[in-house]
Amino acid sequence: MMINKKTVPEINGGSLADIAFLLLIFFLVATTMDVDSGISRLLPPMPEENQEEDKSEIKERNVFVVLINRDDQLFVEREVIMIDELKDLTKEFIVNPLNKDNFSEKRAMTIEYFGDVMVSKGVISLQNDNGTSYGQYIAVQNELAAAVNELRNDLCLQKFNRLYDDLDPLNEVEQEIIDAVKKVIPMAISEAEPKNIGGK
């Protein structure tokens, strides 16, 4: 008696590779990626090769020192502060409404749309530790940028009855106003290389 053996057909291995590739593409397209927060800031242009460096000394009173240690503690002018205090301290340093000796000096300038104004000579010096968390670094940067933007918004509300944030850079006149506001309230932030500042 003869037994009929049925053979199982082979699976085509070539099509498996195609299916695996298509699944890979599908998951790459369909998967959402967490986007890290970052800093949206326009950097100054590179200096020309033959341009001389500005070696003018900055007075100590014109430097607002902000430090973040490895434990994410925030120091302003050697005093520990909470991050929610940083914006107001930064605004006070820049504007210096009471002309305090420990806050920034001002210089008289003539700026289009504003005429003769007093502009801060202040520079914010930001220094962080090698162990500072990225989240704390970004939070500090956001507070510093928020301080400058609030001052610019206040200035535009006073002068033009509009927020600085609402000005349209595609409109030629409004772009001129944006440039003028940036001269009246510059964002002068100096960042040094991370160091081992320490912590507790």
Helices and strands as residue ranges (DSSP letters): H 13-30, G 60-62, E 63-68, E 74-76, E 79-81, H 83-95, E 106-111, E 115-120, E 123-128, H 134-160, G 164-166, H 172-184, E 189-191
